[in-house]
């Protein structure tokens, strides 16, 4: 396996390649992983098992200290579509931006090191995106894979560009690891804002919704693994702080509604309230979700 030293705005990193796949891939799949040895191989295999095969798979090892790197080397040796990169720990947002600079595909897909794609994911999304040029970001419904290995259906997904736009004013209705998006939009309107070390996807959707449609397929196309290490669990309060910041940056008075205000109150409660008040915050959250759902059907 060959390696070469590269540099960009985030510093030096090494690229390791088994083979350079010929031609321009239609899709660039991006993954950044830090200490993901327990679930990494399954996540990678779910990408490699896609019915649609014209993609490149760019994976950054973000300063792992476990067996992640050795597992990546083994996977890359078996499939020429994989290119792997090794770097010091710079975080998810900067790692994704680094991979975006290297991506060649017309479309960009995201995969997390602990999630699983269904085999028809890319096929299903490409069919819709190719037929609707106004659509820039397309997610899907997602189920939850519990720590016991059981699959639990998630809440019904928000679908329809207008319904998703309304929901975005309140919360993030698009699962990051489910998305397929047009790379041209990112080139034109900017990549992830690296000030956001979490909620970076929400900030991006709020920014891009001014220029394109954002939607979700109602079909379940990926599994999100239930894990104590998930960003949404480990950094819950920080995530909500950045979500509020994203809303402040991108929403206007025209977006204000009662569900949006209720959702903002819920976020503030989670940020400033002690744990014993989080039950009340969840009640506010449930009511806000119901209001958003009703408003989306009008």
C-alpha positions as CSV (number, residue, x, y, z in Angstrom):
1,X,0.0,0.0,0.0
2,X,1.4,3.4,-1.1
3,X,1.2,6.5,1.0
4,X,1.7,10.2,0.2
5,X,1.9,13.3,2.5
6,X,-0.8,15.9,1.8
7,X,-1.5,19.4,3.2
8,X,-4.5,21.6,3.4
9,X,-5.9,24.3,5.6
10,X,-6.1,21.9,8.5
11,X,-2.5,20.8,8.3
12,X,-0.7,17.7,7.1
13,X,-2.2,14.3,6.7
14,X,-1.3,11.0,4.9
15,X,-3.3,9.4,2.1
16,X,-3.0,5.6,1.8
17,X,-4.3,3.9,-1.4
18,X,-4.4,0.4,-2.6
19,X,-5.5,1.2,-6.1
20,X,-6.8,4.3,-7.9
21,X,-10.2,3.4,-9.3
22,X,-10.5,4.4,-13.0
23,X,-12.9,7.1,-14.1
24,X,-15.0,9.7,-12.2
25,X,-17.3,8.0,-9.7
26,X,-20.9,9.2,-9.6
27,X,-21.1,9.2,-5.8
28,X,-18.5,10.1,-3.2
29,X,-19.2,8.4,0.2
30,X,-17.6,10.1,3.1
31,X,-16.8,8.7,6.6
32,X,-14.7,10.1,9.4
33,X,-14.0,7.8,12.3
34,X,-12.4,8.1,15.7
35,X,-11.9,4.9,17.8
36,X,-14.7,3.0,16.0
37,X,-13.2,-0.5,16.0
38,X,-16.4,-2.1,17.4
39,X,-18.8,-1.2,14.6
40,X,-16.5,0.1,11.8
41,X,-16.3,-3.1,9.6
42,X,-20.1,-3.6,9.6
43,X,-20.6,0.1,8.6
44,X,-18.1,-0.2,5.8
45,X,-19.5,-3.5,4.5
46,X,-23.0,-2.0,4.3
47,X,-21.6,0.6,1.9
48,X,-19.6,-1.9,-0.1
49,X,-22.7,-4.1,-0.4
50,X,-24.8,-1.4,-2.2
51,X,-26.7,-2.5,-5.3
52,X,-25.4,0.7,-6.9
53,X,-21.6,0.3,-7.3
54,X,-20.3,3.4,-9.0
55,X,-18.9,5.2,-6.0
56,X,-15.7,6.1,-4.2
57,X,-15.4,5.6,-0.5
58,X,-13.2,8.2,1.3
59,X,-12.5,7.4,5.0
60,X,-10.5,9.5,7.4
61,X,-9.1,8.0,10.6
62,X,-9.3,11.0,12.9
63,X,-6.5,10.2,15.3
64,X,-7.8,6.9,16.5
65,X,-5.9,5.1,19.3
66,X,-7.6,1.7,19.0
67,X,-7.5,-0.8,16.1
68,X,-9.5,1.4,13.7
69,X,-6.5,2.1,11.5
70,X,-5.5,-1.6,11.1
71,X,-9.1,-2.4,10.2
72,X,-9.2,0.3,7.6
73,X,-6.0,-1.0,6.0
74,X,-7.6,-4.5,5.8
75,X,-10.8,-3.2,4.2
76,X,-8.9,-0.9,1.7
77,X,-6.8,-3.9,0.6
78,X,-10.0,-5.7,-0.5
79,X,-11.8,-3.0,-2.4
80,X,-10.2,-0.5,-4.8
81,X,-13.1,2.0,-4.2
82,X,-11.8,2.7,-0.8
83,X,-9.2,5.5,-0.1
84,X,-8.1,5.9,3.5
85,X,-6.5,8.9,5.2
86,X,-4.7,9.2,8.5
87,X,-4.5,12.4,10.5
88,X,-4.3,13.8,14.0
89,X,-7.6,14.3,15.8
90,X,-9.3,17.4,14.3
91,X,-12.9,16.5,14.9
92,X,-15.8,15.4,12.7
93,X,-16.6,18.7,10.9
94,X,-13.0,19.5,9.8
95,X,-12.5,15.8,8.8
96,X,-15.6,15.9,6.6
97,X,-14.5,19.2,5.0
98,X,-11.1,17.7,4.2
99,X,-12.8,14.7,2.5
100,X,-15.1,17.0,0.6
101,X,-12.1,18.7,-0.9
102,X,-10.9,15.3,-2.2
103,X,-14.4,14.1,-3.4
104,X,-14.9,13.7,-7.2
105,X,-18.5,12.5,-7.3
106,X,-21.6,14.3,-8.7
107,X,-23.3,13.4,-5.4
108,X,-22.0,13.1,-1.8
109,X,-23.3,10.6,0.7
110,X,-22.5,10.4,4.4
111,X,-21.9,7.3,6.5
112,X,-21.1,7.1,10.2
113,X,-18.8,4.5,11.6
114,X,-21.6,3.0,13.7
115,X,-24.5,3.1,11.3
116,X,-25.7,0.6,8.7
117,X,-27.1,1.2,5.2
118,X,-29.6,-1.1,3.5
119,X,-28.4,-2.4,0.1
120,X,-30.9,-0.4,-2.0
121,X,-30.1,3.0,-0.3
122,X,-28.1,4.7,-3.1
123,X,-30.3,3.2,-5.8
124,X,-33.5,4.5,-4.3
125,X,-32.1,8.0,-3.6
126,X,-30.4,8.4,-7.0
127,X,-33.6,7.6,-8.8
128,X,-35.4,10.4,-7.0
129,X,-32.5,12.9,-7.3
130,X,-32.0,12.3,-11.0
131,X,-35.7,13.0,-11.7
132,X,-35.8,16.2,-9.6
133,X,-33.1,18.7,-10.3
134,X,-34.5,21.2,-7.8
135,X,-33.9,18.7,-5.0
136,X,-30.5,19.2,-3.4
137,X,-30.5,17.1,-0.2
138,X,-32.4,13.8,0.2
139,X,-32.5,11.8,3.4
140,X,-34.6,8.9,4.4
141,X,-36.4,7.3,7.3
142,X,-34.1,5.5,9.7
143,X,-34.6,2.7,12.2
144,X,-32.7,2.2,15.4
145,X,-30.3,-0.7,16.0
146,X,-30.3,-1.3,19.8
147,X,-27.3,-2.5,21.8
148,X,-29.0,-5.9,22.0
149,X,-29.1,-6.1,18.2
150,X,-32.8,-5.6,17.8
151,X,-34.2,-3.3,15.1
152,X,-36.7,-0.7,16.3
153,X,-38.7,1.4,13.9
154,X,-38.2,5.1,14.4
155,X,-40.8,7.9,14.5
156,X,-42.5,8.6,11.2
157,X,-40.2,10.7,9.0
158,X,-41.1,14.2,7.8
159,X,-41.4,14.1,4.0
160,X,-42.3,16.6,1.3
161,X,-40.1,19.6,0.7
162,X,-42.5,22.1,2.3
163,X,-43.0,19.9,5.4
164,X,-39.3,19.5,5.8
165,X,-38.7,23.2,5.4
166,X,-41.2,23.9,8.2
167,X,-39.7,21.3,10.4
168,X,-36.2,22.7,9.9
169,X,-37.3,25.9,11.6
170,X,-37.9,23.8,14.7
171,X,-35.4,20.9,14.7
172,X,-33.3,18.7,12.4
173,X,-35.6,16.3,10.6
174,X,-32.9,14.9,8.4
175,X,-30.6,12.0,9.6
176,X,-27.1,12.9,8.7
177,X,-26.0,9.4,7.7
178,X,-29.0,9.0,5.5
179,X,-28.4,11.9,3.1
180,X,-27.4,12.1,-0.5
181,X,-26.6,15.6,-1.7
182,X,-25.4,17.4,-4.8
183,X,-21.7,18.3,-4.5
184,X,-22.2,21.3,-6.8
185,X,-24.3,22.9,-4.0
186,X,-21.5,22.5,-1.5
187,X,-19.0,23.9,-4.0
188,X,-21.2,27.0,-4.7
189,X,-22.6,27.7,-1.2
190,X,-20.0,26.3,1.1
191,X,-19.1,23.1,3.0
192,X,-19.7,22.4,6.7
193,X,-19.1,25.4,8.9
194,X,-16.1,24.2,11.0
195,X,-17.1,26.5,13.9
196,X,-19.8,23.9,14.5
197,X,-18.1,20.9,16.1
198,X,-21.6,19.4,16.4
199,X,-25.0,20.1,14.8
200,X,-22.9,20.8,11.7
201,X,-25.4,19.0,9.5
202,X,-28.3,21.1,10.8
203,X,-26.4,24.3,10.1
204,X,-25.7,23.1,6.6
205,X,-29.4,22.2,5.9
206,X,-30.6,25.6,7.1
207,X,-28.1,27.2,4.8
208,X,-28.8,25.1,1.8
209,X,-32.6,25.3,2.1
210,X,-32.5,28.8,0.7
211,X,-31.1,27.4,-2.6
212,X,-32.7,24.0,-3.0
213,X,-35.3,21.6,-1.9
214,X,-34.6,19.2,1.0
215,X,-36.7,16.1,1.4
216,X,-36.8,12.6,3.0
217,X,-37.9,9.3,1.5
218,X,-40.4,7.6,3.7
219,X,-38.7,4.2,3.2
220,X,-36.3,3.1,5.9
221,X,-32.8,3.0,4.2
222,X,-30.4,3.0,7.2
223,X,-30.0,1.9,10.7
224,X,-28.8,4.2,13.5
225,X,-26.9,2.4,16.2
226,X,-28.0,3.1,19.8
227,X,-24.7,3.8,21.6
228,X,-23.6,5.8,24.6
229,X,-20.8,7.2,22.4
230,X,-23.2,8.8,20.0
231,X,-22.6,12.6,19.6
232,X,-26.3,13.3,20.3
233,X,-26.0,11.5,23.7
234,X,-22.4,12.5,24.7
235,X,-22.8,16.2,23.8
236,X,-26.5,16.7,24.2
237,X,-26.3,20.2,25.7
238,X,-23.6,21.4,23.4
239,X,-25.5,20.0,20.4
240,X,-28.5,22.1,21.4
241,X,-26.4,25.2,21.9
242,X,-25.1,24.9,18.4
243,X,-28.6,24.1,17.0
244,X,-29.9,27.4,18.5
245,X,-26.9,29.2,17.0
246,X,-27.6,27.7,13.6
247,X,-31.2,28.9,13.8
248,X,-30.1,32.4,14.9
249,X,-27.7,32.5,11.9
250,X,-30.1,31.4,9.2
251,X,-33.8,31.9,10.3
252,X,-35.7,35.1,9.9
253,X,-38.9,36.5,11.4
254,X,-40.8,34.9,8.6
255,X,-39.9,31.5,10.0
256,X,-41.3,32.3,13.5
257,X,-44.2,30.1,14.6
258,X,-45.5,28.8,17.9
259,X,-44.0,25.3,17.3
260,X,-40.6,27.0,16.6
261,X,-40.9,29.0,19.9
262,X,-41.9,25.9,21.8
263,X,-38.9,24.0,20.4
264,X,-36.6,26.9,21.3
265,X,-37.9,26.8,24.9
266,X,-37.3,23.1,25.0
267,X,-33.7,23.5,23.8
268,X,-33.0,26.3,26.4
269,X,-34.4,24.0,29.2
270,X,-32.1,21.2,28.2
271,X,-29.1,23.6,28.2
272,X,-29.7,25.5,31.5
273,X,-32.0,23.2,33.6
274,X,-30.8,20.5,36.0
275,X,-31.6,16.9,35.1
276,X,-34.7,16.7,37.2
277,X,-36.4,19.3,34.9
278,X,-35.6,17.4,31.7
279,X,-38.9,15.4,32.0
280,X,-40.8,18.7,31.6
281,X,-38.6,19.6,28.6
282,X,-39.5,16.2,27.0
283,X,-43.2,17.1,27.5
284,X,-42.6,20.4,25.7
285,X,-40.7,18.5,23.0
286,X,-43.6,16.0,22.4
287,X,-46.1,18.8,22.2
288,X,-43.9,20.8,19.7
289,X,-43.5,17.7,17.5
290,X,-47.3,17.2,17.4
291,X,-47.8,20.8,16.4
292,X,-45.2,20.7,13.7
293,X,-46.7,17.5,12.4
294,X,-50.2,19.0,12.3
295,X,-48.9,22.2,10.6
296,X,-47.0,20.2,8.0
297,X,-50.3,18.5,6.9
298,X,-52.1,21.8,6.3
